[in-house]
């Protein structure tokens, strides 16, 4: 293979690489935008007093409420 053949091969692959990276970048940006819009709508609804359905993950991560731990002797204590 001479130098001219290698250059043309690199040029054809470069277009595919640019296309693949563009799809990846714009897809990621769209996903982030969609997620942020969803979070903003949920927070606005919470501020206005609307009931927001919590997922299981949200229920687990909720702050506050009752809690229960064990001390070094194995006795329960909590809130």
URNORVEN-V303419 format. One record per pair of residues at least 12 apart in sequence whose ideal C-beta (glycine too) atoms are under 8 Angstrom apart, sorted by the first residue. I is the first residue (numbers start at 1). GAP is how many residues later the second one is. Records with the same first field share a line. If there is no record, write none. Layout:
BEGIN
I = GAP / GAP
END
This chain:
BEGIN
65 = 14
66 = 12 / 13
67 = 12
END
